[in-house]
Structures are given as C-alpha cells and as structure tokens.
C-alpha cells in the first residue's frame, strides 16, 4: 500500500498565518507543513485540504484516479475548492465499513473527541490506522489482535492516544508510527525528531511517500535515560514527556511527604496533576528492588532526594560519623544503586539535579552533598544510553 503525505501539519498549517511565535518563525523550507492529508494508492484521499491537487503534483502524483474522499474532522475556515473530477467528500459513520472499487476496505473508528479515525486495509492485507487531529481511539478492545503495520496520528498533541494503542496491542514493536497534525506548540527541527524518537515515532516532510508493510527501522527508544538540570529548569517535565506514550508507568517519588510543609505539598500536587491518570505512584527510596524486578517503565524523581535519604541513613551530615564509616557506607549504597541500573531490564527515566554550577555551599555538610551528588550523577550517567541536560526548559543531548 503506497501512502503519500500531501501535508503533515495542523489544520491551520505550520507556520500558522500571522503567528509571531518562535516555532512558526523557524518553520521554513522543509519545515513548512500544510494541513495533513493522505493519498492512498492514488485511489483514496483522506482529508481534503487547500492545495491538495498541487501538493499531489509536487510529489509526483495526481488526484485523477481518486475514487473516494473521506474526512476525519470538521473543517473550519473558508470552503475548500474541490478539484475537478474529485468525488464529494464525506465521513463514514463510526463502526461502519466501506469497500472501495480499488480493493481497499475502510472501517470508521470512533474517537474520544469530534472526528473519525479510519482503518484502511489493502487488498494484500496491509493495515493502516489514520487518526484526526487531537483525537484518540475510544472503546478499543483490550486484546486488539494483530498490530497495525502503520499508525499515522497526532503524537505530539495526544501522546496518551498512542499509549492507549500500545496498551491494547494495536501498536506493536514493529508498527511504524508517523506523527502528523504538527502544530506550533510542538518543537521543531532536531528537537522534534528527538522527542518523537523517544516515543518510538518519527515525522516526515510534506510530500513523502511511504509503503505500508515495508520494513523500516523503528526509532530506538533509549532504555535508560538520565535527565539533569538546575532548579525549575523543566527537567521533570522533560522526563514525564519521555514516557507519556507508554501505556503503563510507575512514578517513583523519592521525596515522600513532609508533614506540615504546605509549600512541599503544593509541589507534590503539581507533579501529580501533570501525570497521566493511568500512571501509578510509589513513594520510596528503595530503588534497587524496583530496578531488579520486572514491570512497567520507571520514572524516578529524583536522585538528589534519594541521596539525601541515603546520607540521613548513614549519618553522613556529621563530620565524625562521616569519617568513622559514613563515607564508606554511602559509597556502598550508591555503588549498589549504580549496579542495579546497569543490570535492570526495565525502561528507566531518572531525574537529578545539577548542583555543581552554583554557589559553593557554606558548610562542610553542604559541600559533601554537592560532591557526592556529582559522583552519583556521573556514575549513573555512565549506565544510561541517553543523558540530557535541561537549561531554561531546553533539553541538550549530552549522550545518545
């Protein structure tokens, strides 16, 4: 099944008309994206957008052979001029199937927002799922069956939709996931590629032709990732975004609760509100058993609070206890944690603080914490396939 993406952008395109934001300013050349539309085997057009005929011609195709035009979502704005000879566009009721003269079978998939998704099966059995902007499938069965060969969806706008498809088996390890409906609230350029790769997806330029069912290397999702950065740098948000397309995540909060501390409670509540409802939470610093066991992806937030607890347990804040065995005991604890990270089979994203670039602490205990956290960060990073430094909300790739 041959698929040409006539556009890959949001309904208003990218850059948006008259928008002064930085992403729109950077969306030039190959980063310009028309509203998403798909041409399937030159016979089926999914979504009719302005300039569709010209976009098809630029990609070496024609709309002359199109026998069916299906819409996935309400189209706002001025009316779209229908190219001469093109069938009237319509939508298929949810759950209904349509058999085309070309041999394709199209089934309408219900969404959790206004719009319709389409499952397209070719005469040779290749299966494609195309979803509208801002939409995720509603009511998928728990055991979906055979995964789709390709899924084309709003990955940046609805990452939970991809997580839902993975949870039901509709997206498997070999499913090629293409991000479309790309808007200006997603990053652009290399940062977009990096973020999508973390979700096992990719973006392609307008006019790209793909072949459903043809082998294409699926982006390799890093199994172990360390995200570091300063206070309020956005490191926790970055870590959460890396796992938002996973169907099941265990959020490991190493800070726990602090009775009577209203400011800390507010921080904890903010983190909880950001997390998907399907994620589970464990408040513990006992990380080694979690890393050694099987289960869903782990998001550990954060290593600096884990170190604080470890130093409490060995009395590392006191100079005499530090010299009398506290240092040795702490190094043993950190070595055990690093060894568990090296041996783990789980997907892990850990957050830590970068404290070595600030003011030198005024106490011996403060300097000790700074030094030990630096050592822990370096050792933990050595065991990770990817290491990110977040500065002013911008992730910089240090490794991977």
Steps between C-alpha positions, in 0.01 A plus 500: 500500500655826384434802717591860416473767767384809313525693827609421855400814692213611719177620333638857483834379369847583628597778528160627599389810310613821674634315806811661657606200716853358479394163357308669217798727435726194468259307279656576165608293201447128562349582840196666341200269539162523330190359668520122519355301210577145385487353150471120512594306184382800293144374563404623847543852637478543876420864580454759229715806565576820309751441223464121508526466121815714488652312792435171323662631181808616691541148638466344155139387538159594371152506650343389171467139614350577842173313545421592860562807718448460874520766769618432853401820680288814461676748274474860618588807300429580135356235273754278326482502123440147377726415203312412183403135473555426869214317679303682769667476837317325783539314829421141586290437814693348790537125472384483140711344225540621144640289217654696216515398136881511538483204741562700819281450803444803723355474852405808701650504851322699772696776674487653848469846340318637194629315197537159344799272466541263207645151487603428142577145385645437156413208274830342611414531869720795605331701775518874562337705776456874447371722781374862493669793677453497876334160487559164665305177447206438731394158622779288354483134610760385753632236259503684172666217312760547228676840528465750218781523249491879519330758721476865396383715787528817707789371713604839639147618575361172635788283628250319721330378184817319397530361852144368471579332167804334653300382801249321279760346267398716204856636488776243532880510487501487119223756443623808318360811670493825303419828675272740313275798581820669623431841649702785649468375857735214414874561450650512155810366327735267685314541830178373340686200360654423839171524686316285248779240504453472878139404420600250230367731228632730229394791282550533125491803267192581295490304175669190642386166358500201734417135445283339763636161599846571363770456759622823650715520808286614793669774708698345782354615834782543755450249782680705766496878504635753749355852495693762693466875540474785744207605716182566299684425177221274369682171560201324660271606216756370250519166681122467506475580129739217420256244643162653416445257209563196722181317604616432856753692710602477865588846631750461784492805727809497721399814690196354675281729708603762753247558775421865555689622193232670285748609232625143454143370483429753225801375301384139535146589390634680192696191395197276554274721290745486206523123496261284292226337703614152399839538672552349843705662777737350756650720772825326586878529497543124477590504131713188468211246529297699247786504252562127551137402445283478192226745421411822322728792429637685804519875537723580798469856629754564630852374578592802711221420747606134493851615595362717779326194646812286456713759681243516781518122544880489534535823698704662226410853608707469817876540452594240762255235375610573141863435590414197714335298225224719359693567181560130438137413571372769264733394218376142543138615468569702186703215348207264565262740327729545199543124468120458504466755219763314298317168541139614468281380217239774551464828318623767741493879490665662801508866600782662693627846587806672362638674808868539414455819296357718774618668818749302709313381813605676819516184715704181485180294492367704207821460304497128579151465355600693189807282444317171561216598269752585230658156540162327498387689189818409312480132595127478421550676166768246403231230509247692286458488125386862500586796724325837473580837655200733522576873501220759500258231389719399204638143503859457384609151405823406675493137394286287271 
